[in-house]
């Protein structure tokens, strides 16, 4: 028992030693316990595992459409290689992972009805990465003792040579990136950043409001906001509407840059 207590105290000491307080891009205080390299490694392993588990679309027209939008969104960011995959699934979903990975499900193409609306989706997801929200939520989880493995210890101990190790990391990544929900403040921050990002890439930010009207129709029966970690559709629509004046300024400036058109393919 005494040894267990000592080990627990040591683990807590090591964990707190790795904590650092940062400011998010919107000025919010964040507690981040992991390096960008650690999160990028976790993102890479998780993305590779997902590509093995999910059916990847082979539709060249749809792939070109999604890549075109992603290229414009990531093109306004500091130089980094991004891998984009279109998954053949009816899920209305998309995500972005640390390390430069974007996934879009074909079901999302039925809700995001044009290039501007899909850009709103991608801008939001990439904003989660830029704001280090995955790092924040796993750090919070560790500090509140919910049982997540400590990445600082886990990543240092794991080697890529072991198939079992990769499976462990992939399972951890699934928990971090897909199971643990983002909080309302993180979702709101991603909305604010995402609408600016899409506007800078030459997409009409007004489409972000249209998108969430579509999402509301597609998810009728969703729980009320007080029972969900995510803002309600109406809250998001109101917040995005409030962002339109500043976002439209970025959009008007970006229109002069002769962006390629990303035509939606059936």
C-alpha positions in Angstrom: 0.0 0.0 0.0 2.8 2.4 0.9 4.6 1.7 -2.4 1.4 2.3 -4.3 0.9 5.6 -2.6 4.5 6.6 -3.4 4.1 5.7 -7.0 0.9 7.6 -7.2 2.5 10.6 -5.7 5.5 10.3 -8.1 3.1 10.1 -11.1 1.2 13.2 -9.9 4.5 15.1 -9.4 5.7 14.1 -12.9 2.4 15.1 -14.4 2.3 18.5 -12.7 5.9 19.1 -13.7 4.9 18.9 -17.3 2.0 21.3 -17.0 2.3 24.7 -18.6 -0.3 27.5 -18.8 -0.7 28.9 -22.3 -3.1 31.3 -24.0 -5.3 30.1 -26.7 -5.6 32.1 -30.0 -8.6 33.9 -28.6 -6.9 34.7 -25.3 -8.4 31.9 -23.2 -6.1 30.3 -20.6 -5.2 26.7 -21.3 -3.4 24.0 -19.3 -1.3 22.0 -21.8 0.8 19.1 -20.6 2.2 17.7 -23.8 4.5 18.8 -26.6 3.5 19.4 -30.2 5.7 16.4 -31.2 3.9 14.1 -28.8 0.4 15.1 -30.0 1.6 14.9 -33.7 2.9 11.3 -33.1 -0.4 10.3 -31.5 -2.3 12.0 -34.4 -0.2 10.1 -37.0 -0.7 6.7 -35.4 -4.5 7.3 -34.9 -4.9 8.4 -38.5 -3.1 5.4 -39.9 -5.2 3.1 -37.8 -8.4 4.8 -38.9 -7.4 4.4 -42.6 -7.1 0.7 -42.0 -10.4 0.4 -40.2 -12.6 2.6 -42.3 -13.5 2.3 -46.0 -11.6 5.0 -48.0 -13.4 6.6 -50.9 -12.1 5.8 -54.4 -14.3 8.4 -56.1 -11.7 10.7 -57.9 -14.2 13.6 -58.4 -15.2 13.7 -54.8 -11.6 13.3 -53.6 -10.5 16.2 -55.9 -13.4 18.3 -54.5 -12.5 17.7 -50.9 -8.7 18.1 -51.5 -9.3 21.4 -53.3 -11.1 22.9 -50.3 -8.6 21.5 -47.9 -5.7 22.9 -49.9 -7.2 26.4 -49.8 -7.9 26.2 -46.0 -4.4 24.9 -45.2 -2.9 27.2 -47.8 -3.4 30.3 -45.6 -1.6 28.6 -42.7 2.2 28.4 -42.0 3.8 25.8 -44.4 3.0 22.3 -43.3 2.1 19.1 -45.1 -1.5 18.0 -44.6 -2.8 14.6 -45.5 -6.5 14.6 -46.5 -8.6 11.4 -46.7 -12.3 11.1 -47.8 -13.9 8.2 -46.0 -16.8 6.3 -47.7 -19.3 6.4 -44.9 -22.8 7.8 -44.4 -21.6 9.5 -41.2 -22.1 13.2 -41.1 -18.7 13.9 -39.7 -15.2 15.4 -40.3 -12.1 15.9 -38.2 -8.6 17.2 -38.1 -5.7 15.7 -36.0 -2.5 17.1 -34.7 0.4 16.5 -37.1 -1.5 17.6 -40.2 -4.4 15.1 -40.9 -7.9 15.8 -42.1 -10.7 13.3 -42.5 -14.0 13.9 -44.2 -16.9 11.4 -44.4 -19.0 11.3 -47.6 -22.1 11.7 -45.5 -21.0 15.2 -44.7 -21.2 16.1 -48.4 -24.9 15.7 -48.2 -25.3 18.2 -45.4 -22.5 20.7 -46.5 -24.2 21.4 -49.8 -21.5 23.5 -51.5 -17.8 24.4 -51.3 -18.4 27.2 -48.9 -20.3 25.1 -46.4 -17.7 22.3 -46.5 -15.0 24.9 -46.0 -16.9 26.0 -42.8 -16.7 22.4 -41.6 -13.0 22.0 -42.4 -12.1 25.4 -41.1 -13.8 24.5 -37.8 -11.9 21.2 -37.5 -8.5 22.6 -38.4 -9.1 25.4 -35.9 -9.4 22.7 -33.2 -5.8 21.6 -34.1 -4.5 25.2 -34.3 -5.9 25.9 -30.8 -4.4 22.7 -29.4 -7.8 21.6 -28.1 -6.8 17.8 -28.2 -3.8 18.6 -26.0 -6.1 20.6 -23.7 -8.7 18.0 -23.3 -6.3 15.1 -22.6 -4.5 17.3 -20.1 -7.7 18.2 -18.3 -8.6 14.5 -18.3 -5.3 13.5 -16.7 -5.5 16.3 -14.1 -9.0 15.2 -13.1 -7.9 11.6 -12.8 -10.3 10.0 -15.2 -7.9 7.2 -15.9 -6.3 8.2 -19.2 -2.7 7.1 -19.7 -0.1 9.8 -19.1 1.2 10.6 -22.6 4.5 11.9 -21.3 5.3 8.5 -19.8 3.5 6.4 -22.5 5.0 8.0 -25.5 8.5 7.8 -24.0 8.1 4.1 -23.2 6.5 3.0 -26.5 8.5 2.2 -29.6 7.1 2.0 -33.1 8.6 -1.4 -33.6 5.9 -3.2 -31.6 2.5 -3.9 -33.2 1.0 -4.1 -29.7 2.4 -0.7 -29.0 0.9 0.8 -32.1 -2.4 -0.7 -31.1 -2.2 0.9 -27.7 -1.3 4.3 -29.1 -4.2 4.0 -31.6 -6.6 3.1 -28.8 -5.4 6.1 -26.8 -5.7 8.3 -29.8 -9.3 7.2 -30.4 -10.1 8.1 -26.8 -8.4 11.5 -27.1 -9.5 12.5 -30.6 -12.9 10.9 -31.0 -14.4 9.7 -27.7 -13.6 12.6 -25.3 -15.9 15.5 -26.4 -14.7 19.0 -26.8 -16.2 21.4 -24.3 -18.5 24.3 -25.2 -15.7 26.9 -24.9 -13.5 24.9 -27.3 -16.3 24.5 -29.8 -17.1 28.2 -29.6 -13.4 29.0 -30.1 -13.2 26.7 -33.1 -16.3 28.4 -34.6 -14.7 31.8 -34.2 -11.4 30.8 -35.6 -12.9 28.6 -38.3 -15.1 31.2 -39.8 -12.1 33.6 -40.1 -9.9 30.8 -41.6 -12.5 30.0 -44.3 -12.9 33.7 -45.1 -9.1 34.1 -45.5 -9.2 31.2 -47.9 -11.7 32.9 -50.1 -14.9 31.1 -48.9 -18.0 33.0 -48.1 -18.3 33.0 -44.2 -22.1 33.4 -44.5 -22.2 29.8 -45.5 -21.2 28.8 -42.0 -24.6 30.0 -40.8 -26.3 28.0 -43.6 -24.3 25.0 -42.7 -25.6 25.0 -39.1 -29.2 25.4 -40.3 -28.6 22.2 -42.4 -27.0 20.5 -39.4 -30.0 21.4 -37.2 -32.3 19.8 -39.8 -30.1 16.7 -40.1 -29.9 16.2 -36.3 -33.5 16.7 -35.2 -34.1 15.4 -31.7 -30.6 16.4 -30.4 -30.5 16.9 -26.6 -31.0 20.4 -25.3 -27.9 22.5 -24.8 -27.9 22.1 -21.0 -27.5 18.3 -21.5 -24.8 18.5 -24.1 -21.1 19.5 -24.0 -21.6 21.3 -27.3 -23.4 24.5 -27.9 -26.9 24.2 -29.3 -27.5 24.7 -33.0 -29.3 28.0 -32.3 -26.5 29.2 -30.1 -23.9 28.4 -32.8 -26.0 30.1 -35.5 -26.3 33.3 -33.3 -22.5 33.3 -32.6 -21.6 32.7 -36.2 -24.0 35.5 -37.3 -22.3 37.8 -34.8 -18.9 37.0 -36.5 -20.0 37.9 -40.0 -19.1 41.5 -40.1 -15.4 40.9 -39.3 -15.3 37.7 -41.3 -16.7 39.4 -44.4 -13.8 41.8 -44.4 -11.3 38.9 -44.7 -13.5 37.4 -47.4 -13.6 40.5 -49.5 -9.9 40.9 -49.3 -9.3 37.2 -50.1 -11.6 37.4 -53.2 -8.9 39.3 -55.1 -6.5 36.4 -54.8 -8.0 34.4 -57.7 -8.6 31.2 -55.7 -9.4 28.0 -57.7 -13.1 27.0 -57.7 -13.8 23.7 -56.0 -16.9 22.5 -57.8 -19.0 19.9 -56.0 -19.3 16.6 -57.8 -22.3 14.3 -57.5 
